[in-house]
Amino acid sequence: MAVDKTFVLKGTPESGWVLVDVNDQGLGRVATVIVKYLLGKHKPTYTPGVNMGDFVVVVNAARLRLTKERLATKEYNRHSGYPGGLKTVTLRDQLQNHPDRVIRAAVWGMLPHNKLGRRLIKKLKIYPGAEHPHAAQNPVPAV
């Protein structure tokens, strides 16, 4: 009986830079593409539990395509820790004021909630417009 061995990467994984344009795309579809590149699942040397993903630069975050019902009903909650300290913001307000937080929350929900996930979320750079300061890294457009 043959036993398949699990591939384990030896050495340090190389990180590249990927550019994701979210202009007129759905939030969930974009988030799954971003997570794929952050985790490194697009690489043939993918190893679970190893930080081998690429840096992801997201542009046009303010131009996401969302339904009108979703804009009105979805809410983001945060709590100060004090009694009565619950703050609620609708998706419409969050998208107008902080569009980066909308994408970051969706991506964070798809990443592992441990040390690896906290390291991976730091590789995500989100910008509301088309300009970004990472031109020197030569980010490759996402497929």
N, CA, C and O atoms as a GROMACS GRO file, in nm:
protein
  572
    1MET      N    1   0.084  -0.118   0.000
    1MET     CA    2   0.000   0.000   0.000
    1MET      C    3   0.088   0.124   0.000
    1MET      O    4   0.173   0.141   0.088
    2ALA      N    5   0.068   0.211  -0.100
    2ALA     CA    6   0.147   0.333  -0.113
    2ALA      C    7   0.085   0.444  -0.030
    2ALA      O    8  -0.037   0.462  -0.028
    3VAL      N    9   0.170   0.517   0.038
    3VAL     CA   10   0.124   0.629   0.121
    3VAL      C   11   0.172   0.757   0.055
    3VAL      O   12   0.291   0.774   0.028
    4ASP      N   13   0.077   0.850   0.028
    4ASP     CA   14   0.113   0.978  -0.028
    4ASP      C   15   0.173   1.065   0.081
    4ASP      O   16   0.121   1.072   0.192
    5LYS      N   17   0.282   1.130   0.047
    5LYS     CA   18   0.348   1.216   0.144
    5LYS      C   19   0.304   1.360   0.123
    5LYS      O   20   0.281   1.403   0.010
    6THR      N   21   0.292   1.433   0.230
    6THR     CA   22   0.256   1.573   0.224
    6THR      C   23   0.378   1.656   0.187
    6THR      O   24   0.486   1.637   0.243
    7PHE      N   25   0.359   1.747   0.092
    7PHE     CA   26   0.469   1.834   0.051
    7PHE      C   27   0.491   1.940   0.157
    7PHE      O   28   0.396   2.004   0.202
    8VAL      N   29   0.617   1.959   0.197
    8VAL     CA   30   0.654   2.064   0.291
    8VAL      C   31   0.765   2.146   0.227
    8VAL      O   32   0.868   2.091   0.187
    9LEU      N   33   0.744   2.275   0.218
    9LEU     CA   34   0.841   2.364   0.156
    9LEU      C   35   0.963   2.377   0.246
    9LEU      O   36   0.949   2.400   0.367
   10LYS      N   37   1.082   2.362   0.191
   10LYS     CA   38   1.206   2.381   0.265
   10LYS      C   39   1.266   2.514   0.225
   10LYS      O   40   1.268   2.548   0.107
   11GLY      N   41   1.313   2.590   0.322
   11GLY     CA   42   1.367   2.722   0.293
   11GLY      C   43   1.262   2.829   0.315
   11GLY      O   44   1.158   2.805   0.376
   12THR      N   45   1.291   2.948   0.265
   12THR     CA   46   1.198   3.059   0.282
   12THR      C   47   1.118   3.080   0.155
   12THR      O   48   1.175   3.083   0.046
   13PRO      N   49   0.987   3.095   0.166
   13PRO     CA   50   0.904   3.118   0.047
   13PRO      C   51   0.924   3.259  -0.007
   13PRO      O   52   0.948   3.353   0.069
   14GLU      N   53   0.914   3.273  -0.138
   14GLU     CA   54   0.928   3.403  -0.201
   14GLU      C   55   0.791   3.469  -0.213
   14GLU      O   56   0.692   3.405  -0.248
   15SER      N   57   0.788   3.598  -0.182
   15SER     CA   58   0.663   3.674  -0.191
   15SER      C   59   0.670   3.771  -0.308
   15SER      O   60   0.770   3.842  -0.326
   16GLY      N   61   0.565   3.774  -0.386
   16GLY     CA   62   0.553   3.871  -0.495
   16GLY      C   63   0.450   3.976  -0.458
   16GLY      O   64   0.402   3.982  -0.344
   17TRP      N   65   0.416   4.059  -0.554
   17TRP     CA   66   0.314   4.162  -0.536
   17TRP      C   67   0.208   4.145  -0.643
   17TRP      O   68   0.240   4.130  -0.761
   18VAL      N   69   0.081   4.148  -0.602
   18VAL     CA   70  -0.032   4.130  -0.693
   18VAL      C   71  -0.121   4.252  -0.684
   18VAL      O   72  -0.147   4.303  -0.575
   19LEU      N   73  -0.170   4.299  -0.799
   19LEU     CA   74  -0.260   4.414  -0.805
   19LEU      C   75  -0.401   4.365  -0.839
   19LEU      O   76  -0.422   4.299  -0.941
   20VAL      N   77  -0.498   4.398  -0.753
   20VAL     CA   78  -0.637   4.359  -0.774
   20VAL      C   79  -0.720   4.485  -0.791
   20VAL      O   80  -0.723   4.570  -0.701
   21ASP      N   81  -0.787   4.498  -0.906
   21ASP     CA   82  -0.874   4.612  -0.932
   21ASP      C   83  -1.018   4.567  -0.908
   21ASP      O   84  -1.068   4.478  -0.976
   22VAL      N   85  -1.085   4.628  -0.810
   22VAL     CA   86  -1.220   4.584  -0.771
   22VAL      C   87  -1.328   4.670  -0.832
   22VAL      O   88  -1.442   4.669  -0.785
   23ASN      N   89  -1.297   4.745  -0.936
   23ASN     CA   90  -1.392   4.833  -1.002
   23ASN      C   91  -1.512   4.754  -1.055
   23ASN      O   92  -1.496   4.669  -1.143
   24ASP      N   93  -1.631   4.783  -1.001
   24ASP     CA   94  -1.757   4.723  -1.045
   24ASP      C   95  -1.758   4.570  -1.034
   24ASP      O   96  -1.804   4.501  -1.124
   25GLN      N   97  -1.706   4.519  -0.921
   25GLN     CA   98  -1.709   4.376  -0.893
   25GLN      C   99  -1.775   4.354  -0.758
   25GLN      O  100  -1.775   4.443  -0.673
   26GLY      N  101  -1.831   4.235  -0.738
   26GLY     CA  102  -1.897   4.201  -0.613
   26GLY      C  103  -1.798   4.180  -0.500
   26GLY      O  104  -1.685   4.137  -0.524
   27LEU      N  105  -1.841   4.209  -0.378
   27LEU     CA  106  -1.753   4.203  -0.262
   27LEU      C  107  -1.704   4.061  -0.233
   27LEU      O  108  -1.585   4.042  -0.211
   28GLY      N  109  -1.793   3.963  -0.235
   28GLY     CA  110  -1.754   3.826  -0.204
   28GLY      C  111  -1.661   3.766  -0.307
   28GLY      O  112  -1.566   3.695  -0.272
   29ARG      N  113  -1.686   3.794  -0.434
   29ARG     CA  114  -1.600   3.743  -0.541
   29ARG      C  115  -1.460   3.801  -0.530
   29ARG      O  116  -1.360   3.729  -0.546
   30VAL      N  117  -1.452   3.929  -0.501
   30VAL     CA  118  -1.322   3.994  -0.487
   30VAL      C  119  -1.248   3.940  -0.365
   30VAL      O  120  -1.127   3.915  -0.370
   31ALA      N  121  -1.320   3.922  -0.255
   31ALA     CA  122  -1.257   3.875  -0.131
   31ALA      C  123  -1.196   3.736  -0.149
   31ALA      O  124  -1.089   3.709  -0.095
   32THR      N  125  -1.264   3.647  -0.223
   32THR     CA  126  -1.209   3.513  -0.242
   32THR      C  127  -1.081   3.516  -0.326
   32THR      O  128  -0.989   3.438  -0.302
   33VAL      N  129  -1.075   3.606  -0.424
   33VAL     CA  130  -0.954   3.619  -0.506
   33VAL      C  131  -0.839   3.671  -0.420
   33VAL      O  132  -0.727   3.622  -0.429
   34ILE      N  133  -0.868   3.771  -0.336
   34ILE     CA  134  -0.765   3.828  -0.250
   34ILE      C  135  -0.712   3.724  -0.153
   34ILE      O  136  -0.591   3.714  -0.133
   35VAL      N  137  -0.801   3.646  -0.093
   35VAL     CA  138  -0.759   3.543   0.004
   35VAL      C  139  -0.674   3.437  -0.064
   35VAL      O  140  -0.578   3.386  -0.005
   36LYS      N  141  -0.708   3.402  -0.187
   36LYS     CA  142  -0.630   3.302  -0.261
   36LYS      C  143  -0.485   3.348  -0.274
   36LYS      O  144  -0.393   3.268  -0.255
   37TYR      N  145  -0.463   3.474  -0.308
   37TYR     CA  146  -0.328   3.525  -0.323
   37TYR      C  147  -0.258   3.544  -0.189
   37TYR      O  148  -0.138   3.522  -0.179
   38LEU      N  149  -0.332   3.585  -0.085
   38LEU     CA  150  -0.270   3.603   0.047
   38LEU      C  151  -0.222   3.470   0.105
   38LEU      O  152  -0.115   3.463   0.165
   39LEU      N  153  -0.302   3.364   0.089
   39LEU     CA  154  -0.265   3.233   0.142
   39LEU      C  155  -0.159   3.163   0.057
   39LEU      O  156  -0.089   3.076   0.106
   40GLY      N  157  -0.147   3.201  -0.070
   40GLY     CA  158  -0.051   3.137  -0.158
   40GLY      C  159  -0.106   3.015  -0.228
   40GLY      O  160  -0.029   2.932  -0.275
   41LYS      N  161  -0.238   3.002  -0.235
   41LYS     CA  162  -0.298   2.884  -0.298
   41LYS      C  163  -0.281   2.883  -0.449
   41LYS      O  164  -0.308   2.781  -0.513
   42HIS      N  165  -0.238   2.993  -0.508
   42HIS     CA  166  -0.214   2.998  -0.652
   42HIS      C  167  -0.077   2.941  -0.688
   42HIS      O  168  -0.047   2.927  -0.807
   43LYS      N  169   0.005   2.910  -0.590
   43LYS     CA  170   0.139   2.859  -0.615
   43LYS      C  171   0.140   2.706  -0.608
   43LYS      O  172   0.068   2.648  -0.527
   44PRO      N  173   0.221   2.641  -0.691
   44PRO     CA  174   0.228   2.495  -0.684
   44PRO      C  175   0.296   2.444  -0.556
   44PRO      O  176   0.282   2.327  -0.522
   45THR      N  177   0.368   2.531  -0.487
   45THR     CA  178   0.437   2.491  -0.364
   45THR      C  179   0.356   2.526  -0.240
   45THR      O  180   0.413   2.539  -0.131
   46TYR      N  181   0.224   2.541  -0.253
   46TYR     CA  182   0.140   2.578  -0.140
   46TYR      C  183   0.154   2.479  -0.026
   46TYR      O  184   0.143   2.358  -0.047
   47THR      N  185   0.178   2.529   0.094
   47THR     CA  186   0.187   2.447   0.214
   47THR      C  187   0.095   2.507   0.318
   47THR      O  188   0.111   2.624   0.353
   48PRO      N  189  -0.002   2.432   0.370
   48PRO     CA  190  -0.091   2.486   0.472
   48PRO      C  191  -0.014   2.523   0.599
   48PRO      O  192   0.077   2.451   0.640
   49GLY      N  193  -0.051   2.634   0.660
   49GLY     CA  194   0.012   2.675   0.785
   49GLY      C  195   0.142   2.749   0.767
   49GLY      O  196   0.209   2.780   0.866
   50VAL      N  197   0.181   2.778   0.643
   50VAL     CA  198   0.306   2.850   0.616
   50VAL      C  199   0.271   2.982   0.546
   50VAL      O  200   0.188   2.985   0.455
   51ASN      N  201   0.335   3.089   0.590
   51ASN     CA  202   0.312   3.221   0.532
   51ASN      C  203   0.386   3.229   0.400
   51ASN      O  204   0.500   3.276   0.396
   52MET      N  205   0.323   3.184   0.292
   52MET     CA  206   0.390   3.184   0.162
   52MET      C  207   0.313   3.262   0.056
   52MET      O  208   0.342   3.250  -0.063
   53GLY      N  209   0.216   3.341   0.098
   53GLY     CA  210   0.136   3.419   0.003
   53GLY      C  211   0.207   3.544  -0.042
   53GLY      O  212   0.317   3.576   0.003
   54ASP      N  213   0.142   3.616  -0.133
   54ASP     CA  214   0.196   3.738  -0.189
   54ASP      C  215   0.133   3.860  -0.121
   54ASP      O  216   0.028   3.849  -0.056
   55PHE      N  217   0.198   3.974  -0.137
   55PHE     CA  218   0.138   4.100  -0.096
   55PHE      C  219   0.030   4.135  -0.199
   55PHE      O  220   0.050   4.116  -0.319
   56VAL      N  221  -0.083   4.185  -0.151
   56VAL     CA  222  -0.195   4.218  -0.241
   56VAL      C  223  -0.226   4.366  -0.228
   56VAL      O  224  -0.250   4.417  -0.119
   57VAL      N  225  -0.225   4.435  -0.342
   57VAL     CA  226  -0.260   4.577  -0.349
   57VAL      C  227  -0.397   4.586  -0.414
   57VAL      O  228  -0.415   4.543  -0.528
   58VAL      N  229  -0.494   4.641  -0.342
   58VAL     CA  230  -0.631   4.655  -0.392
   58VAL      C  231  -0.656   4.801  -0.425
   58VAL      O  232  -0.636   4.889  -0.342
   59VAL      N  233  -0.701   4.827  -0.549
   59VAL     CA  234  -0.730   4.964  -0.591
   59VAL      C  235  -0.879   4.975  -0.627
   59VAL      O  236  -0.946   4.875  -0.653
   60ASN      N  237  -0.928   5.098  -0.627
   60ASN     CA  238  -1.069   5.129  -0.655
   60ASN      C  239  -1.164   5.063  -0.555
   60ASN      O  240  -1.270   5.013  -0.593
   61ALA      N  241  -1.126   5.063  -0.428
   61ALA     CA  242  -1.208   5.000  -0.324
   61ALA      C  243  -1.342   5.070  -0.306
   61ALA      O  244  -1.438   5.008  -0.262
   62ALA      N  245  -1.350   5.197  -0.339
   62ALA     CA  246  -1.475   5.271  -0.323
   62ALA      C  247  -1.575   5.241  -0.433
   62ALA      O  248  -1.688   5.288  -0.427
   63ARG      N  249  -1.536   5.164  -0.536
   63ARG     CA  250  -1.623   5.140  -0.650
   63ARG      C  251  -1.673   4.996  -0.655
   63ARG      O  252  -1.692   4.940  -0.763
   64LEU      N  253  -1.695   4.936  -0.539
   64LEU     CA  254  -1.751   4.801  -0.532
   64LEU      C  255  -1.894   4.800  -0.582
   64LEU      O  256  -1.965   4.900  -0.571
   65ARG      N  257  -1.937   4.687  -0.637
   65ARG     CA  258  -2.076   4.673  -0.681
   65ARG      C  259  -2.152   4.597  -0.573
   65ARG      O  260  -2.118   4.482  -0.542
   66LEU      N  261  -2.253   4.661  -0.516
   66LEU     CA  262  -2.335   4.602  -0.410
   66LEU      C  263  -2.481   4.632  -0.439
   66LEU      O  264  -2.514   4.733  -0.501
   67THR      N  265  -2.570   4.545  -0.392
   67THR     CA  266  -2.712   4.567  -0.413
   67THR      C  267  -2.762   4.675  -0.318
   67THR      O  268  -2.703   4.700  -0.213
   68LYS      N  269  -2.874   4.740  -0.357
   68LYS     CA  270  -2.930   4.847  -0.274
   68LYS      C  271  -2.979   4.793  -0.140
   68LYS      O  272  -2.966   4.860  -0.037
   69GLU      N  273  -3.036   4.672  -0.143
   69GLU     CA  274  -3.084   4.613  -0.018
   69GLU      C  275  -2.968   4.583   0.076
   69GLU      O  276  -2.979   4.604   0.197
   70ARG      N  277  -2.858   4.533   0.021
   70ARG     CA  278  -2.742   4.503   0.104
   70ARG      C  279  -2.682   4.630   0.163
   70ARG      O  280  -2.639   4.630   0.278
   71LEU      N  281  -2.679   4.738   0.086
   71LEU     CA  282  -2.627   4.866   0.136
   71LEU      C  283  -2.707   4.916   0.255
   71LEU      O  284  -2.651   4.978   0.346
   72ALA      N  285  -2.837   4.890   0.255
   72ALA     CA  286  -2.923   4.942   0.362
   72ALA      C  287  -2.929   4.850   0.483
   72ALA      O  288  -2.942   4.898   0.596
   73THR      N  289  -2.918   4.718   0.464
   73THR     CA  290  -2.941   4.626   0.575
   73THR      C  291  -2.815   4.576   0.643
   73THR      O  292  -2.819   4.548   0.763
   74LYS      N  293  -2.705   4.563   0.573
   74LYS     CA  294  -2.583   4.510   0.637
   74LYS      C  295  -2.524   4.613   0.730
   74LYS      O  296  -2.513   4.731   0.696
   75GLU      N  297  -2.486   4.568   0.850
   75GLU     CA  298  -2.431   4.657   0.951
   75GLU      C  299  -2.300   4.601   1.005
   75GLU      O  300  -2.281   4.480   1.012
   76TYR      N  301  -2.211   4.692   1.043
   76TYR     CA  302  -2.085   4.656   1.107
   76TYR      C  303  -2.092   4.704   1.251
   76TYR      O  304  -2.122   4.820   1.276
   77ASN      N  305  -2.064   4.614   1.346
   77ASN     CA  306  -2.070   4.647   1.488
   77ASN      C  307  -1.932   4.648   1.549
   77ASN      O  308  -1.845   4.569   1.512
   78ARG      N  309  -1.913   4.741   1.643
   78ARG     CA  310  -1.792   4.740   1.725
   78ARG      C  311  -1.832   4.786   1.864
   78ARG      O  312  -1.928   4.861   1.881
   79HIS      N  313  -1.758   4.741   1.964
   79HIS     CA  314  -1.794   4.769   2.102
   79HIS      C  315  -1.673   4.825   2.175
   79HIS      O  316  -1.562   4.775   2.159
   80SER      N  317  -1.696   4.929   2.256
   80SER     CA  318  -1.587   4.992   2.329
   80SER      C  319  -1.545   4.912   2.451
   80SER      O  320  -1.436   4.932   2.504
   81GLY      N  321  -1.631   4.821   2.497
   81GLY     CA  322  -1.602   4.746   2.618
   81GLY      C  323  -1.675   4.800   2.739
   81GLY      O  324  -1.676   4.736   2.844
   82TYR      N  325  -1.736   4.917   2.726
   82TYR     CA  326  -1.812   4.977   2.835
   82TYR      C  327  -1.960   4.950   2.815
   82TYR      O  328  -2.002   4.925   2.702
   83PRO      N  329  -2.041   4.956   2.923
   83PRO     CA  330  -2.184   4.937   2.907
   83PRO      C  331  -2.244   5.042   2.813
   83PRO      O  332  -2.218   5.161   2.828
   84GLY      N  333  -2.324   4.998   2.718
   84GLY     CA  334  -2.384   5.088   2.621
   84GLY      C  335  -2.286   5.136   2.515
   84GLY      O  336  -2.312   5.235   2.448
   85GLY      N  337  -2.173   5.066   2.499
   85GLY     CA  338  -2.069   5.111   2.407
   85GLY      C  339  -2.075   5.049   2.269
   85GLY      O  340  -1.974   5.048   2.198
   86LEU      N  341  -2.192   4.996   2.228
   86LEU     CA  342  -2.205   4.935   2.096
   86LEU      C  343  -2.224   5.043   1.991
   86LEU      O  344  -2.315   5.126   2.002
   87LYS      N  345  -2.140   5.042   1.889
   87LYS     CA  346  -2.152   5.134   1.777
   87LYS      C  347  -2.187   5.053   1.652
   87LYS      O  348  -2.124   4.950   1.626
   88THR      N  349  -2.285   5.098   1.577
   88THR     CA  350  -2.329   5.029   1.456
   88THR      C  351  -2.320   5.124   1.337
   88THR      O  352  -2.365   5.239   1.344
   89VAL      N  353  -2.262   5.074   1.227
   89VAL     CA  354  -2.248   5.153   1.105
   89VAL      C  355  -2.304   5.070   0.990
   89VAL      O  356  -2.272   4.952   0.979
   90THR      N  357  -2.385   5.131   0.904
   90THR     CA  358  -2.438   5.058   0.789
   90THR      C  359  -2.330   5.047   0.681
   90THR      O  360  -2.233   5.122   0.681
   91LEU      N  361  -2.350   4.953   0.591
   91LEU     CA  362  -2.256   4.931   0.482
   91LEU      C  363  -2.244   5.055   0.394
   91LEU      O  364  -2.135   5.087   0.346
   92ARG      N  365  -2.355   5.125   0.371
   92ARG     CA  366  -2.352   5.247   0.288
   92ARG      C  367  -2.259   5.353   0.350
   92ARG      O  368  -2.178   5.412   0.279
   93ASP      N  369  -2.272   5.376   0.480
   93ASP     CA  370  -2.189   5.476   0.547
   93ASP      C  371  -2.042   5.431   0.551
   93ASP      O  372  -1.952   5.512   0.532
   94GLN      N  373  -2.021   5.302   0.577
   94GLN     CA  374  -1.885   5.250   0.583
   94GLN      C  375  -1.815   5.261   0.447
   94GLN      O  376  -1.696   5.292   0.440
   95LEU      N  377  -1.889   5.235   0.340
   95LEU     CA  378  -1.833   5.242   0.206
   95LEU      C  379  -1.799   5.386   0.167
   95LEU      O  380  -1.702   5.410   0.096
   96GLN      N  381  -1.879   5.482   0.214
   96GLN     CA  382  -1.851   5.623   0.184
   96GLN      C  383  -1.733   5.675   0.265
   96GLN      O  384  -1.648   5.747   0.212
   97ASN      N  385  -1.727   5.639   0.394
   97ASN     CA  386  -1.625   5.695   0.482
   97ASN      C  387  -1.495   5.614   0.483
   97ASN      O  388  -1.386   5.672   0.477
   98HIS      N  389  -1.504   5.482   0.489
   98HIS     CA  390  -1.386   5.396   0.498
   98HIS      C  391  -1.404   5.273   0.410
   98HIS      O  392  -1.433   5.165   0.462
   99PRO      N  393  -1.390   5.285   0.277
   99PRO     CA  394  -1.411   5.169   0.190
   99PRO      C  395  -1.310   5.057   0.213
   99PRO      O  396  -1.338   4.942   0.182
  100ASP      N  397  -1.193   5.090   0.266
  100ASP     CA  398  -1.094   4.987   0.292
  100ASP      C  399  -1.140   4.890   0.402
  100ASP      O  400  -1.106   4.772   0.398
  101ARG      N  401  -1.215   4.939   0.498
  101ARG     CA  402  -1.262   4.853   0.608
  101ARG      C  403  -1.364   4.750   0.561
  101ARG      O  404  -1.373   4.641   0.618
  102VAL      N  405  -1.440   4.782   0.456
  102VAL     CA  406  -1.539   4.688   0.403
  102VAL      C  407  -1.467   4.566   0.346
  102VAL      O  408  -1.504   4.453   0.375
  103ILE      N  409  -1.366   4.590   0.264
  103ILE     CA  410  -1.291   4.478   0.203
  103ILE      C  411  -1.210   4.405   0.308
  103ILE      O  412  -1.203   4.282   0.306
  104ARG      N  413  -1.148   4.479   0.401
  104ARG     CA  414  -1.066   4.415   0.504
  104ARG      C  415  -1.151   4.322   0.592
  104ARG      O  416  -1.105   4.213   0.629
  105ALA      N  417  -1.273   4.362   0.626
  105ALA     CA  418  -1.361   4.278   0.708
  105ALA      C  419  -1.401   4.152   0.633
  105ALA      O  420  -1.407   4.044   0.693
  106ALA      N  421  -1.429   4.163   0.503
  106ALA     CA  422  -1.468   4.046   0.424
  106ALA      C  423  -1.351   3.949   0.411
  106ALA      O  424  -1.370   3.828   0.419
  107VAL      N  425  -1.231   4.001   0.390
  107VAL     CA  426  -1.113   3.916   0.375
  107VAL      C  427  -1.077   3.851   0.508
  107VAL      O  428  -1.043   3.733   0.512
  108TRP      N  429  -1.085   3.927   0.616
  108TRP     CA  430  -1.051   3.873   0.747
  108TRP      C  431  -1.143   3.757   0.786
  108TRP      O  432  -1.100   3.663   0.852
  109GLY      N  433  -1.269   3.765   0.745
  109GLY     CA  434  -1.362   3.656   0.774
  109GLY      C  435  -1.328   3.527   0.703
  109GLY      O  436  -1.374   3.421   0.744
  110MET      N  437  -1.248   3.533   0.595
  110MET     CA  438  -1.210   3.415   0.518
  110MET      C  439  -1.072   3.362   0.555
  110MET      O  440  -1.035   3.252   0.514
  111LEU      N  441  -0.994   3.439   0.632
  111LEU     CA  442  -0.861   3.395   0.672
  111LEU      C  443  -0.868   3.317   0.802
  111LEU      O  444  -0.965   3.331   0.877
  112PRO      N  445  -0.767   3.234   0.831
  112PRO     CA  446  -0.765   3.165   0.960
  112PRO      C  447  -0.749   3.267   1.074
  112PRO      O  448  -0.673   3.362   1.062
  113HIS      N  449  -0.821   3.246   1.182
  113HIS     CA  450  -0.818   3.339   1.295
  113HIS      C  451  -0.713   3.291   1.396
  113HIS      O  452  -0.747   3.243   1.504
  114ASN      N  453  -0.586   3.305   1.359
  114ASN     CA  454  -0.475   3.266   1.445
  114ASN      C  455  -0.355   3.353   1.408
  114ASN      O  456  -0.371   3.454   1.340
  115LYS      N  457  -0.235   3.314   1.453
  115LYS     CA  458  -0.116   3.394   1.425
  115LYS      C  459  -0.091   3.408   1.276
  115LYS      O  460  -0.050   3.515   1.229
  116LEU      N  461  -0.115   3.302   1.201
  116LEU     CA  462  -0.094   3.308   1.056
  116LEU      C  463  -0.188   3.409   0.991
  116LEU      O  464  -0.144   3.488   0.907
  117GLY      N  465  -0.314   3.409   1.029
  117GLY     CA  466  -0.410   3.503   0.973
  117GLY      C  467  -0.374   3.648   1.005
  117GLY      O  468  -0.391   3.736   0.921
  118ARG      N  469  -0.324   3.672   1.126
  118ARG     CA  470  -0.285   3.808   1.164
  118ARG      C  471  -0.163   3.853   1.086
  118ARG      O  472  -0.150   3.972   1.056
  119ARG      N  473  -0.074   3.761   1.051
  119ARG     CA  474   0.041   3.796   0.967
  119ARG      C  475  -0.002   3.821   0.822
  119ARG      O  476   0.050   3.910   0.756
  120LEU      N  477  -0.098   3.742   0.774
  120LEU     CA  478  -0.142   3.755   0.636
  120LEU      C  479  -0.218   3.884   0.611
  120LEU      O  480  -0.202   3.945   0.506
  121ILE      N  481  -0.301   3.926   0.706
  121ILE     CA  482  -0.383   4.046   0.685
  121ILE      C  483  -0.295   4.171   0.675
  121ILE      O  484  -0.336   4.272   0.618
  122LYS      N  485  -0.173   4.164   0.729
  122LYS     CA  486  -0.080   4.277   0.718
  122LYS      C  487  -0.022   4.290   0.577
  122LYS      O  488   0.034   4.393   0.542
  123LYS      N  489  -0.036   4.185   0.496
  123LYS     CA  490   0.013   4.189   0.358
  123LYS      C  491  -0.090   4.248   0.263
  123LYS      O  492  -0.066   4.255   0.142
  124LEU      N  493  -0.204   4.291   0.315
  124LEU     CA  494  -0.312   4.346   0.233
  124LEU      C  495  -0.307   4.498   0.238
  124LEU      O  496  -0.316   4.557   0.345
  125LYS      N  497  -0.294   4.562   0.122
  125LYS     CA  498  -0.288   4.707   0.110
  125LYS      C  499  -0.407   4.752   0.026
  125LYS      O  500  -0.419   4.713  -0.090
  126ILE      N  501  -0.496   4.835   0.084
  126ILE     CA  502  -0.621   4.873   0.018
  126ILE      C  503  -0.624   5.024  -0.001
  126ILE      O  504  -0.592   5.100   0.090
  127TYR      N  505  -0.662   5.068  -0.124
  127TYR     CA  506  -0.670   5.210  -0.157
  127TYR      C  507  -0.803   5.240  -0.224
  127TYR      O  508  -0.846   5.164  -0.311
  128PRO      N  509  -0.870   5.350  -0.186
  128PRO     CA  510  -1.003   5.380  -0.242
  128PRO      C  511  -1.000   5.422  -0.389
  128PRO      O  512  -1.099   5.401  -0.459
  129GLY      N  513  -0.891   5.478  -0.436
  129GLY     CA  514  -0.882   5.523  -0.574
  129GLY      C  515  -0.792   5.434  -0.657
  129GLY      O  516  -0.754   5.324  -0.615
  130ALA      N  517  -0.757   5.482  -0.776
  130ALA     CA  518  -0.675   5.403  -0.868
  130ALA      C  519  -0.526   5.417  -0.840
  130ALA      O  520  -0.447   5.335  -0.887
  131GLU      N  521  -0.484   5.519  -0.764
  131GLU     CA  522  -0.343   5.540  -0.736
  131GLU      C  523  -0.301   5.462  -0.611
  131GLU      O  524  -0.378   5.446  -0.516
  132HIS      N  525  -0.176   5.412  -0.614
  132HIS     CA  526  -0.119   5.345  -0.499
  132HIS      C  527   0.032   5.371  -0.496
  132HIS      O  528   0.091   5.392  -0.602
  133PRO      N  529   0.095   5.370  -0.377
  133PRO     CA  530   0.238   5.401  -0.367
  133PRO      C  531   0.330   5.280  -0.385
  133PRO      O  532   0.446   5.287  -0.346
  134HIS      N  533   0.282   5.170  -0.443
  134HIS     CA  534   0.361   5.048  -0.453
  134HIS      C  535   0.406   5.021  -0.597
  134HIS      O  536   0.423   4.905  -0.634
  135ALA      N  537   0.426   5.125  -0.676
  135ALA     CA  538   0.468   5.106  -0.815
  135ALA      C  539   0.609   5.050  -0.823
  135ALA      O  540   0.643   4.979  -0.918
  136ALA      N  541   0.693   5.080  -0.724
  136ALA     CA  542   0.832   5.031  -0.724
  136ALA      C  543   0.839   4.880  -0.709
  136ALA      O  544   0.937   4.818  -0.751
  137GLN      N  545   0.737   4.818  -0.649
  137GLN     CA  546   0.736   4.673  -0.631
  137GLN      C  547   0.689   4.598  -0.756
  137GLN      O  548   0.692   4.475  -0.759
  138ASN      N  549   0.646   4.670  -0.858
  138ASN     CA  550   0.597   4.612  -0.983
  138ASN      C  551   0.490   4.505  -0.960
  138ASN      O  552   0.512   4.388  -0.991
  139PRO      N  553   0.374   4.544  -0.905
  139PRO     CA  554   0.269   4.445  -0.882
  139PRO      C  555   0.213   4.391  -1.013
  139PRO      O  556   0.189   4.466  -1.108
  140VAL      N  557   0.192   4.261  -1.016
  140VAL     CA  558   0.139   4.193  -1.134
  140VAL      C  559  -0.014   4.192  -1.124
  140VAL      O  560  -0.066   4.159  -1.018
  141PRO      N  561  -0.087   4.227  -1.231
  141PRO     CA  562  -0.234   4.222  -1.223
  141PRO      C  563  -0.284   4.082  -1.195
  141PRO      O  564  -0.230   3.984  -1.248
  142ALA      N  565  -0.385   4.070  -1.110
  142ALA     CA  566  -0.443   3.939  -1.077
  142ALA      C  567  -0.516   3.884  -1.196
  142ALA      O  568  -0.572   3.958  -1.276
  143VAL      N  569  -0.515   3.752  -1.207
  143VAL     CA  570  -0.580   3.685  -1.320
  143VAL      C  571  -0.727   3.668  -1.292
  143VAL      O  572  -0.799   3.613  -1.375
   0.00000   0.00000   0.00000
